[in-house]
Amino acid sequence: MSTNPSLPDSPHAWLRGPEGELRSAIRPAKKGRLNPLAPLNRQITLASRPVGFPKVSDFDLVYSPVPSPAAGEVLVRSIYLSLDPYMRGRMSDAESYARPLAIGEVMTGGTVACVVESKDPELQVGDTVEGMLGWQEYAVAQGRELRKIDPGMAPVSTALGVLGMTGLTAFFGLLDICDPQPGETVVVSGAAGAVGTVVGQIAKIKGCRVVGVAGSDAKISWLLDELGFDAALNYKSAADYFGRLHELCPNGVDVYFDNVGGTITDAVMRLLNVKARISVCGQLSQYNLEKPEHGPRYLGQLIVKQAKAQGFLVSSYAEKFHEGLEQLGRWFNQGKLKYREDVAQGIEGAPQAFIGMLRGKNHGKQLVQLTGW
């Protein structure tokens, strides 16, 4: 087990950032004083519900005792934390598919971790696992809730990205809902994000013409030069989304994988072909709005073009996860799936990295490295 982080002299240590302050660096999880000689767990908790884009001050950095596992449980030390857009919804108290986080609760999130104490016969000290363990350096979990990872197969961080929930989201969201066929035109919004990059590459494997939408010239170059997209649009420099997409999709759009919603989706909807399919994975452009954005939304196109739009949660495919991971693994080992990671350092860097990800500053999968491997 690692040595204790040094404790600030004051009961409140302030970590400042451009979006505000990360508050309360020392706060025992339970009543009483922390024992400075006992192992400590650093956690990021929800301090307040954001209005618009989150601020660093919406999070607390908390020190608490490292928990002990009970029968059937393991204690793990997290190595990498995954940061994903869905976490913004959990910070709100609006009704959704998952319950909102309570104020003071550890932020939810997937991690890759190392087992440091085990009371589950199926897992040994030193094993690498993946699970929903939250924004914290240590966690206790039921062994059956964790996926064992073979570090020899691929870098362990990929278990949170291309060979994890990110890859599965792209795999099922594209193939099950949209069933792309060779020669069809596939448009991907948020194409340089963790899910979008995998969607585009799978569409290319399936013989499609792929057009990506992203937010910088560097991201556009990456999509075209490294990932093999056929065309791409920088929405931040384009004045007319519909006009530019019409140029890039002269034969219309057969499949649209929607990660962002909003005006980009409006433009794509006008280009749908008959029997087009739309997979609604995310609405990133809408998550941080203080007031709902008004249309037009062009839903009438679904009638005119006899098209299908379907939202999905990757968790609904849980019984097929092993099939998806096996196929993703084969493509990865064949060199058909490339990936990029944007890695922040230290649990204290998670809030700022999360805010940057929501603003599109990341290139590829946004991770936080919590401890060394």
Buried (B, 14 or more C-beta within 10 A) or exposed (E): EEEBBEBEEEEEBEBEBEBBBBBBBBBBBEEEEBEEEEBBBBBBBBBBBBEEBBBBBBBBBBBBBBBEBEEBBBBBBBBBBBBBBBBBBBBBEEEEEEEBBEEEEBBBBBBBBBBBBBBBEEBEEEBBBBBBBBBBBBBBBEBEEBBBBEEEEBBBBBBBBBBBBBBBBBBBBBBBBBEBEEEBBBBBBBBBBBBBBBBBBBBBBBEBBBBBBBBBEEBBEBBBEEBBBBBBBBBEEBEEBBEBBBEBBEEBBBBBBBBBBBBBBBBBBBBBBEEBBBBBBBBBBEBBEEEEEEEEBBEEBBEEBEBEBEBBBBEEBEEEBEEBBEBBBEBBEEEBBBBBBBBBEBBBBBBBBBBBBBEBBBBBBBBBBBBEE
